[in-house]
Amino acid sequence: MNESLPLKPFTFRGNKFIKIGYFGTLTHDNDLELIHNVILRLKDIYSKKGITIFFEIAGASIDENSDWFSIRKIPYYPMSLSTFYDWLGKNSDWDIGIMPLVNTEFNKCKSELKYIEFSALGIPVVASDIDVYKEAIEEGVTGFLANTEDEWVDKLSLLIEDPTLRNGIVNNARDDIFENYNYKSRVKQWDDIFKKL
């Protein structure tokens, strides 16, 4: 795990206002479109229960007039990784993180980095059910995986409605990243790969 990544505890901010967060680059419009209707459905479902659902994107879109998300602009670009992590640690006041990815050849080359980052920030996640996240996330233990629009709604609803579950997921995910994504663990994993060649 990168030592410049900020570590934040799980934070309970009440359950009348739930902020869902995402961060990424401008190349993710198709990925975000996966959860467009999901967010609209959640806003509708929970407005009837007196709960406001707010979806915020950090740095991933240029559409500033959207009806389904708001944008938190990253103040300077490009920036070093340590500067970005410092900014992210101070600005990621999200209750739930999402990691939607369209199942394309390009996205199959992605890493589980966002899972590590969200977990370090004390934020439980729901991710697309594709290989990169299936290999990292233990369903219902360190996060949730979703394929269909209904699955996204159901998994996010579980976290929205249960702050104790959110806390437990964060604790489990934090244990996972400390055990499996530190330098020593990574060196051993690479060593095992090279021994098989």
Disulfide bonds with the S-S distance in Angstrom:
none
